[in-house]
Amino acid sequence: MRKSTALRRMLERPGVDFLLEAHNGISARIAEEAGFQGLWASGLTISASLGVRDNNEASWTQVLEVVEFMSDATTVPILLDGDTGYGNFNNARRLIRKLEQRNIAGVCIEDKVFPKTNSFLGGERQPLADPEEFAGKIKAAKDGQTDPDFCVVARLEALIAGWPMEEALRRGEIYHAAGADAVLIHSKLANASQVLEFKRRWGDRCPVVIVPTKYYATPTSVFEEAGFRVVIWANHLLRSAVAAMEKTALRIREDRSLFHAEDAIVPVSRVFELQGAEELARAEKRYLPERRQGYRVVLLAAGHGPELGTLTDDRPKCMVEAGGKPILAKQLEVIRAAGLRDITIVRGYRKERVDFDQVRYVDNDDHATTQSARSLQLALEGIDGPVVVAYGDILYRRYVLSALLEEAGDLVVVVDLDSRDRARKPRGDYVLLSGARGLPDEEPLALAGVAETGGPCHGELIGLLKTSLEGTQILRAALDALERQDRLPRANLSDLVRQVLATGCPVRTVSIQGSWVDVNRAADLADASGYA
């Protein structure tokens, strides 16, 4: 059933149906999960959620963008509070075309002048539109629709503006004759007397919709007995959200801690659930290449980073911010963008500061006396399949990781042919490539050796590698060999690769020229800021 058909049936069938206000995708999904069969996309609450007044300060295209997200997030019909139609008849008919394209079921247009003012702000002073001109707007909207079930509701503001009941009834007749599928009678009295009188005198000419914001104490049975078709609860999700956010904000400010606030709010897993994270996981299994699904990622982030001075007094190097985000958070974004979701982070120094959602943690409690090889050994204890390994304090362009994942081989490392660090690093990460003469003539080249110093060499290991299933076993064997030689505590990834080469196992390379940064000094943070 089309959403528009579902809304039309609500308006036409006997009994009362209810629409709950929503103002963005997540509130729309919450309302649907609560059991509501339809939603009211409120002009007031959409404006408020954007931080502007309900005076058409949000443009109609901005409202369209919001309701598109709401429509995509839900399966139930949405009736948009379309204010005055955002202009004259031409604006109104264009609005209907755009709403139909976004699978919105209907629109409610009120007979005030543009730009409108909220009905509860000085309503008696608000001028009403000429009824014949507004009827033309209704007719243009109906003539412009292509979906025969799309609903146009005419909202009567006469009682809000202080006009007598006869004026509301007169206007209702004109709008009904122009093609309105229903009328919405609005009142700001604290009781339902006006809307009940209107319904009694109106009869059953066409469906009548009400918004009992002010007369909320009236029992719903009264609306049912009077024959109203749709009741709109118009702004309550936003108002409840404001109350909750104010309470949480004050608590966090007063406590200077999240400890007490955490128990009063939903877990992050609930947010992921509302966002549809499980559906994405199922889709990844269906659509991503199998070779990426099988990869586990290990990020080595146990180090202190004292070379960054006071920046790492209270956090590890990987959590120092560059461009407004921690270095490790930026690398996680690149990893997840590549379709990799099974991530393990090895923590050590100030491990409590490394806290990300949807990752596993392994703690290297001997981080002060060991290097990255020991952290990797700890992480590999629970891994049998292919793995991507990276230092937690490096950043690289997305294509670097994509190129690594596409390259075949049991053990593949990324090599920078244009390293800027050769002059200032005394030892450790430099490589020789087989068959290379200056820059390599062919790609990929095999790794011939890892240099002890920054002398003659072809490039530098950047601290990013991957293995196949067999390659993981090769790494584990090399780690065991380093441990037997009592070299493991002092070994880093370069030492590990050197050990693999010593056994005669081939190591393939993916060559890049720049496009990465290793944060070793405070000056490197400026370069790191340029990575999204």
N, C-alpha and C positions, 0 to 999 in steps of 0.2 A: 504494500500500500504506500502510495506517495504520502509525504508528510502533509502536503496541502489537503489531501483527501481525509487524512486523520483529523485535521483541524476542522474541516467542514462538517464532518460527522459529529464532532463535539458540539458545534453550534446548532445542529439540526435535530439531534436526538433528544428525547425527553430526559429530564433530570439535569442535575448540575454537574459540570466538570470544572476542574481547577487548574489554573496555570500558576506556576511559581516563578517569581523573578529570578533572572540570572544576568550576569553582567560580563562574563568572560567564559572561556572554555572550561575551566576547572569548576566554576560554580554551576555551569550548565550540566556537567557530568554528575556532580553531587546531587542536583535536583532530580535528574533522571534515576540515579541509583536509589534515591529515597522513594521512588514509586510514582512520581508525577508523570502524567501522560502528555503533558505539554508545558511549554516554557513561555514566559513573558520577558522579552528582551527590553528592559526598561530604559527609557531615555535618561531618567534621573540617575539611575545607578551606573549605567555605562559612563555617563559624564563624570560622576563622582569617582569612579574607578580610574579615570584618566586624569583626575585632579582638576577638573574645570567645572564651571557652573552649568546648570540645566537651562541655558539660554541660547542653545545652538552654538555654543563656543566650540564644541567638537563638530567638525565638518561631517557632512553626510558620508563622505568616503571613509573617514575614520570609523564611523559607526558601522559601515558595511564591513570593514576589516574585522571588527570585533565579532559581529554576528556570524561571519564566515567561520571563524574559529569555533564559535558555539555550535554551529550546524555540523561541522566536521567532527566534533567531539561527542555528538549525541545521535540518537535515532528517533527522537520524538519531535513533533512539530513545534516550531517557534513562531510566535506572533510578535512582530517588531513594533515597539512604540515609535512610530515614525514622525512624532511631533506634528508639524503642520504640512509635512510632505516636502520640507526643505525648499520651498519656493512656490511657484505657480503650477498650473496644470502640467506644463512641460517637464518641470522637475519631478512632479509626482509620477508621471508615466515612465520616465527614465528610471526612477527609483524602483518601480515594480519590475522592470526588465532585469535590473541588477540583483534584486532579491530572488527572483526566480532562478537566475543562474547559480545562486548560492544555496538553493534548496530550502529557502525560507518559506514557511507555509502561508503567511499572511502579514498584513500591515494594518496598524491602527493609526488614523490620521485625525487630528483634532481641529476644530473650527475656530482657531485663533489666528492672529496675524504673525507673519515671520519677521524677525526672530521671536520665538515664543519665550514665555517665562513660566516657570513651574506653577501649577495651579494653586499651590498652597502659599504662594508668596504674593500677597496683595491682589487676590483674585478679582475683587470687585473693580479694580482699576484697569483690568486687562481688556483691551478691545477685542471683540469677536470679528471674525471674517464675515464679509457679505455672504449670506446663505446661498445666493445663486452662483456667486463666484466659487464658493466651496463645493457646491454641487457639481460644477464643471470639473473641478479637480477630481472628485469621486468618479465621474463619468470617464474622464481621461484615463484614470488608473485602471478601471474595468476594461475599457477598450484596448488598453495597452498590454494586458496580460495575455500570455499564450497558454498557460495552464488553466483549464476551465475551473479547477477547484481552488485556485489561489483566492484567498479571502481578503476583502477590504472592509474594515470596520470603521464606521464614522463615529468619532468621539464627540459628544455634545458637552460643551463647556458653559451653556447658558446659566445653569444653576450656580456654577462656580463664580461666574461674573456678576451675579446678583439679579439676573433676569427672572421673571415669573415662570411658572411651570408651563404656561401656554406657549411661551417662546421656545422652550425646549422641545415641546411636542411639535410645534410648527417646523422647526428646523429638522427634527427627526423625519417628518413626512417628506420634506424636500430631499433629504439625503437618501432616504429609502427609494424614492422615485428615481433618483439618479443612478441607482444600482448597488448601493451599499449592501453587503451581505449580512451585516448586523450593525446595531448601534450600541455604543457604550455611554451610559448615562453616569455622569460624574457628580459627586456631591462632597462637600467638606463639612457637613454637619456631623456631630458626634453620635447621631442616631440614624436609622435607615428610613426615616419617614419620607424624605423626598424621593428616593429611588423607588420605594414601594408605591408611592402615589403615581409616579411616572409609569411604572409597569402596569398598574391597574388600569390607567387611562390609555396606555399604548396597546394593551392586549397582546395579540400574537401576530402583529403585522410582519415582524421579522425578529430574529433572536436578539435578546438584550444581554449585554455584558456589564458587570459592575466591578468596582475596585473599592472594597470596604476598608481602606486604610484608616479613615477616621472613625467609622462606626464598626470597629473590629469586635465590639462586645456583642453584637447582634448574633444570635444563634444561627448556624448554617441552615437549620431546618426552616427558618423563616424565608430564606432565599429559595429553598427548594419548593416550599408551598406557594411562593409567589410566581414561580415559573421562570426564573432567570436560568439562562443556559450555561454561562461561564462566569466564574468568580476568579478574579486575579488577585493573588497575594503579591503586592507590587514592588516591595523594596526590602524584604525582610532578610534575605541572605546577605546583602551588603551591610545592613545595619548590624546584624549579628557579627559579621566579620570585623567591622570597625570596633565594636565593643571588645572582641577577643584580641585584636591587634593592639589596642590601647592598653589593655591589661598586661599583655606580654611585654610590650615595650617598656612600660613603667617598672615592671618587676625586674627586667634585665638591667635597666639603668640603676635602680636602687640597690640591687644585689651585687652589681658589677661581676656577675657570674651567670652561667646558664643552668646551674645546678637545679634550682627550684622550678625554673620555667620549663625545663625539659619534660617534667612529669605532667604538665598541664596542656601539652600540645601533641598533635599526632606525630608518630614516628616518620622519618623520611621515607620509609618503605611505603607508607600510605600515599604520599605524594607521587612516588613512582607508579603505584598502582593506578591512580587517577590519570596519570600521563600515558598509560598503556605500555609500560615497559615490558610486560610479559609478552604482549603481541609482537613487539620488536624482536625479542629474543627468538620467538618462533619463526618470524620472518627471516632472521639471519640464518637460521638453520636451513631454511628452504632455499634462500637466494644467494648467500655468500659462497664463494668457492670453498670446497671441502678443505683445501690446504690451509685456509685461514681459520676455519672453525677449530681445527685441531691444535692450534698453537696456544701454549701457555706463555705468559709474559712474566718475566722476573725483573724487577727494578731494584737495583742495589743502592739503598739510600740510608745506610747506617752511619756514614761518616759525619764528623763534627764540622770540618771546614774552618779551622782556626785562622787560615790565611785571609778570611774575610773580616777579621777583627771583631768588633763588638756586634756586628750583624748576626753572628751565630752564638751570642751569649745565651740566648733563650730559645734557640731553635737550631735544627741541623741545616747544613748548607742547602739541601734540596728544598727547604721551605722558605728560604729567603725570597722576597718578592722582586720580580722584574717586570716592569710595565703593569703593575697592579695585581699580579697573580704570582703565587709561589712557582718556582721553577718546575717542581714536580707536577703541579696541576697543569701547567702548559704541556708537559710531555704526555700526560694522561689524555689530554684532548686529542693529540695527534694519534696516539695509539688507538683510541676508541673510534676515531674517524676512519681508521683503516679496517674496522670491523673486528678488532680484537677485544674480547670482553673478559677473558679469564686471566686476571692480573693478580700477581703476588708482589708485595712490597716488603723488602727486608729492611727493618728499622733497627736503630741502635741508639745513638746519642739523641737525647730529648725525644724519645720515641712517642711520647704522648702528643707531641705537636704534629705528628704525621697521621692525619685522620681523614680518610676519604671514604666515600660510600662505594659499595659494590666492588671491593677488593679484599683479598686475603692478606694477612700479615704474618710474617716470620720475624722474630726478634733475635738479633745477634747481640747477646748481652756482653760479649767480649769485644765489642767494637773498638774499645780503646787500645787493645793490643793485637788486633787482627786487621786484615785488609779485605778487599772485595772478594777474593777467592773463597775465603771462609764463609762469607755471607752467601755466596752462590751455592756452596756445598750444603748449607743449611736449607736453602730453598729447594734444591733438587731432591731432597729426601722424599718429598711427596709428589714428584713429577716423573713420569715414565715416557711421555710423548715428546713431540717436537717443542722447542722453546725459543722465544726471543728474549735476549738478555741485554740490558742497557744500564749504564750508570744513571743514577737519579739526578745528577747535577749537569746533564747535558741537554741541549735543545737542538732540534734539526727540522728541516723542512719536511713536509708530508711526503714529497716524492722520494726522499731518502728511504723512509720505511717501506714504501710501496716497492721500490726497486729491490730492497733486501728480500721482501717476501716473494717476489717473482723469481729470484735467482735460485737455481737448483744447486744441490750439494749437501753433504752431510754436515759440514761446518762452513759457514759463510760469514765473513767479517766486512764491515764498512771501512774503507780507507780513504782518507782525504789526501789527494795529490797536491793540494795547494796549502798545506798547513802553515799557519803563521806562528806556530809555537816552537819551531825547530831551534830558533836562536836562543830562546830563554828556558827551554826545558832541558835539563842536563842528561836525562836518560829515560828509557822505558817504553815509549809508545811508537817508535819509528819502525818502519817496515821496509823490506826489500821484496820486490815483485819479480817473479820468474820471467825472463825474456824482455824485461823493460829496458828501454834505451831512452833516458830522460822521461818524457811522458809515454805511456804505453801506446802501442800501435793498435792493439786489439783488446776487446773486453769480452769476458772477464779474464783477469790474470790470476794465477795461483800465488799464494803467499810463499815466498822463499825463506823469509826469516824475519825475526823481530829484533831490531838493533838495540844494543845496550846503551848507545849514546846517540846524540843528534848529528852524527857525522854523515857521510854519504848514504843517502837513502832515497826512497821513491815516494814516501808518504807517511801518514800517521794513522794509527788505529784511533777511531773516535769513541770507542767504548760502546759499540752497538753490534751485536752479532745474532745469528740464528742457527739452530741445529735441526736436523731431521730426527726421527726416532732413534736411528743408529748413532747420529751425532751426539745426542744427549748421553748415550752410554759412553761414547768416547770422552766427553767432558768429565763425566763422573770418574772414569778410570784415570784421567789426568789429575784430577783433584786428589784421588787416593794416592797416586804416585808422589805428588808434592807433599802429602801428609807423611808418607813413609820416609821421605827425605828430610823431614822436619823443616820444610820450606813453606808450608801452607800458611802459617800465620802472617808471613810478610809478603805473600803473593797477591798480585792484582790480576786483572784480566789479561794484560799483556804477558805476564809470567805464565799464565795458564795456556795461552795460545802458543807460547814458545815451547811449553812442555808437550803439547799436542804435536807440534812439528817435529820434536825430537823423537817421537815414536814412529815417524814416517807417514802419519795420516795426512792426506791432502787438505788444505784449507783454501777455499775459494774466496774471491773478493768481489765487492761492489765498490767501484771507484767513484768518488765525487770530487768536486773542486769547490771548497767552501760549503756554504749552506748549512753550517752547524756552528755551535758555540759551546765551549767548555768553560764553565764558570769556576775559575781558579783565583780570580782577584776581584776586588770591588769594581775595577774598571770594566770587567767583562759583563757586568750587569747592564751597562748601556747597550751592548750588542744583544744581550738576551731580551731586552725590552722590545726589540723589533720582531720577535717571534710571537705569533698569535697564540 
